[in-house]
Amino acid sequence: MIDITRFSYEAIGLWIVAFLVMEFPMRYIYLNYVGGTYLTRWYGFKEFDAFNVIIGDLFYMLVGLIIAYRVHAYFCADLEGFVPRFASLFAIFWVIQMVGDLLFYTIIKNIPNGSKNKWIKFFIEYGDHAQLGAVFGDSIYILVWALTVCAVRYLPNDMLLALLCFYVFILSIYSEQK
């Protein structure tokens, strides 16, 4: 079994599959139970292309995870046992996610008006409207992601690859709905 508490390409691969496994159920929950104008606009796949939404979310979160792995390796290298290592990695990831969200908003808010495209304007409006609620929402998002990676790490490699391919196939269908 791959050690998801230590950085490796295999561990990142597991996180990617876990993200893809949880993304459509999270989208369903956002659209049907949480609601809200901005979540509907983002996850409705009408105003923004499904491929751009999913890949954008994935890579944004992966950057935070990779930074968390680096910090974790520096400060928590001697921790023993899966639960303490994973809990500390998640805690670091959570702090990085919160700081990253606030930093991201600060950066895009200060982009000159002539350089703001639809995507940047959307996230500025979302940040203005949701404020710290956006940070809280992302915290729940990464918690679900972390729980999902704990579950998929037991799957054999062929199943992980099949899930990845199936998801990309479904995503390509959703991306052509416009």
C-alpha angles and dihedrals in degrees: 000000000000116000103235091185092071126058116256135137088251092054091050088049090055091049089051093051090045090052091051092047093053100037100081094043089049090048089052091051092047094050099040106031111016098036125165132150098266097045089048092049092048101040097031090081092218103097094029126037115253093232093053093047096050098039091043091052092045097050094041090055093041091059090057091046093051091050089048091053090053093050091043092052090052100046105024105035093120098051113121127211131036098259097053092043094047094043091051092046090051093048091051091046090050093053091046090049092052094046090043093052092050092045092047091052092047091051097047092043088060097049109116113260095244090059098051114108127191092274095051092044090051093054092045090052091045092050092047091050103037097033109172090355087078090056091048091049091052089050090058089045094056091044090057089045091052092050090048093052089052088056100043094048087080093060119101117251094252090056091048091052091046090052091050093050093044092051094049088049092052091044090054089055093049091047091061097054096100 
